[in-house]
Amino acid sequence: MTKEIKKEEASASTRKKMTGTVVSDKMDKTVVVEIVTMKTHPIYKKKFKVSKRFKAHDEDNKCKIGDKVTIRECKPMSRDKRWEVLSA
């Protein structure tokens, strides 16, 4: 029994976490979160923004557009949704 608990704790700690901004909340129990990162060009060394959007599960429909949220990886809930909202 203790092995199962330790296994769950270990898998929860190895999941990816990201922080971003909610850009859409029109779907039921789903929000679209945009993550913006800065990258550097390998030759010219100029920094530029790269944005990526993820669909995340929001069980209570608490998140609104413009909110800063933390999302965590989870098992697939649909074709596009593989993240869940941790904090709003």
TACORCOR-V951997 format. One record per backbone hydrogen bond with DSSP energy under -0.5 kcal/mol. CO is the residue of the C=O (numbers start at 1). NH is the residue of the N-H. If there is no record, write none. Layout:
co=CO nh=NH
co=CO nh=NH
This chain:
co=1 nh=5
co=2 nh=6
co=3 nh=7
co=4 nh=8
co=5 nh=9
co=6 nh=10
co=7 nh=11
co=8 nh=12
co=9 nh=13
co=10 nh=14
co=12 nh=15
co=16 nh=73
co=18 nh=71
co=20 nh=69
co=21 nh=34
co=22 nh=66
co=24 nh=32
co=27 nh=30
co=29 nh=58
co=31 nh=33
co=31 nh=56
co=32 nh=23
co=32 nh=24
co=33 nh=35
co=33 nh=54
co=34 nh=21
co=34 nh=36
co=35 nh=37
co=35 nh=52
co=37 nh=50
co=39 nh=48
co=41 nh=45
co=46 nh=41
co=48 nh=39
co=50 nh=37
co=52 nh=35
co=54 nh=33
co=55 nh=82
co=55 nh=83
co=56 nh=31
co=57 nh=59
co=57 nh=85
co=58 nh=61
co=64 nh=67
co=67 nh=22
co=67 nh=69
co=69 nh=20
co=70 nh=86
co=70 nh=87
co=71 nh=18
co=72 nh=84
co=80 nh=55
co=80 nh=82
co=81 nh=77
co=81 nh=78
co=82 nh=74
co=83 nh=57
co=84 nh=72
co=87 nh=70
